[in-house]
Amino acid sequence: STRPLDGKVALVTGASSGIGEATAVALAGAGAAVAIGARRADRLDALAAKLRDDGARVLTLDLDVTDEAACRDAVRRTREELGGLDVLVNNAGVMLLGTIVGADVEDWRRMLSTNVLGLMYLTHAAIDGMVEQGSGDVVNVSSVAGRTARKGAGVYNASKWAVNAFSESLRQEVTTKGVRISLVEPGAVATELTDHITQPDARAASQRMYSEMTPLQAEDVARAIVYVVTQPPHVAVNEVLVRPTAQE
Ligand code: NDP
């Protein structure tokens, strides 16, 4: 039986947990060979074993997206070892919520270097080849936080605003060359994302917000990503905003 992504190659960043892991599973399930990148090698190895059991071709990548050379290397190895690169999912990210007053500026550096610069490095490394082949998908995982700013989320908001602006600008640059740039913007998703918040009050408030509703599961977002990348070539799903029904 044929599957929609048979013969395609995808690279997913932040594939060691949450949305990235679910997306790698979903893309492999749709027939793609998948390169999975993150810093936690043990988690990637476990995922790779599971995907291979299900018959997928998998490449694990030791990838810190804040390292430009590592991003370039990840794209090069994907092309060399899996035979191409058709779908790049820029998912790696951190959400270090907290007030601006009294913030630890190191949180800001981590968010901007991961969510913004990391996404830009990977995109830059991948985009030339996609333009040359006249096709390809770059799916950037942004957030509701890229559309609605709130107190206590300022620099996370700024990072996702940057993702949206970069994506729309690049979309205009390459869409006539057959390369699609898409934004997927989730609301609250049950993942490890809030565990890393360093301001204790902000972490507690965020975890309370998630616990007071039925959040999205990572698989719900993965389904949106598969939808985006399985459209016919003339259809570009520019943006998908997906919230839990219970989220105001
Ligand atoms: P998780 O914390 O479960 O996953 C984050 C992933 O990013 C991990 O695989 C982590 O891997 C990876 N990562 C973090 N820093 C780096 C880095 N420097 N280099 C490479 N990989 C990195 O959270 P989610 O799955 O929820 O987050 C995924 C994306 O979804 C993020 O961009 C987030 O902003 C976005 N999002 C999430 C929402 C939610 O409610 N959960 C809502 C809206 C958007 P490792 O630590 O192994 O490197």
Residues whose N, C-alpha, C, O or C-beta is under 5 A from the ligand:
A	BS01	NDP	G14 A15 S16 S17 G18 I19 G20 A38 R39 R40 L63 D64 V65 T66 N91 A92 G93 V94 T114 V141 S142 S143 V144 P186 G187 A188 V189 T191 E192 L193
